């Protein structure tokens, strides 16, 4: 389903790297609104000016879904972007959609890294931390950097959520702060520092091209879930851990944890984590659990216990992780809740980063 709107740009918002934010007056209301916020990806749709006619898509906005409250620019019909200069690369992402984009794949024949990745067979023990939600990314990095501030961290973004890397203000801010040393976008996701065909070449690129001491893998913003056992986009975390093991890395699972989520399936350890690690991860991995005390700690221990039949479950102290999270260059929030409202998701993610820094291969 597509919902199209014509409009006129009335204001230029702050935006962020690679993205322009606009206030658009639409000719036909969207859910009763005659003005909507819209995003234009500078590389694909260009930048708008006040007074420009603009064509938007607004399906997710009209349904109140997790787009951050934005419509999206498809074009400024009176002023299309110029053709890009000739460049190498034939990897097409968002394939066979009207917004498909052609990229230089890090491993394709025209890439300067083709020979490296043609010969690469192993991650050489590089730790790979995977998380269900994009919001875990800054917390994992915070926990790792708390112990190893000078190590190289590479973000590997899968295509379960947003496809454009530019949509993530979090990733942009982490890069600007020097907390993430590069991004590999894999599958249909695009716009990272390096583009890869799949998670296998993405992880190999993180190790052999980007020189990562740690790879953190999450989907982009916009987790999809249906309230069913198998119907959520975070199932890809299982494939990530399987790939990390197959390629000779050190697979590490971060737990999705919440004390404040009112949904039973997400209270304590989310069923997303237990489903992936108990049923979809077919190799041994390290699962890092945050060591909380009291009744909540007992709940987590009971929920995590079955995972020990397949994986090494380790308990990481949370002491000192509040300080690590406080240093984050981005505001921490998940599922509409800030760190002040529920610190447990971020402490759990930070615990995974801290454990790798202190005990994993990157800390040896």
Order of alpha helices (4+ residues) and beta strands (2+ residues): beta-beta-beta-beta-alpha-beta-beta-beta-alpha-beta-alpha-beta-alpha-beta-beta-alpha-beta-alpha-beta-beta-beta-alpha-beta-alpha-beta-alpha-beta-beta-alpha
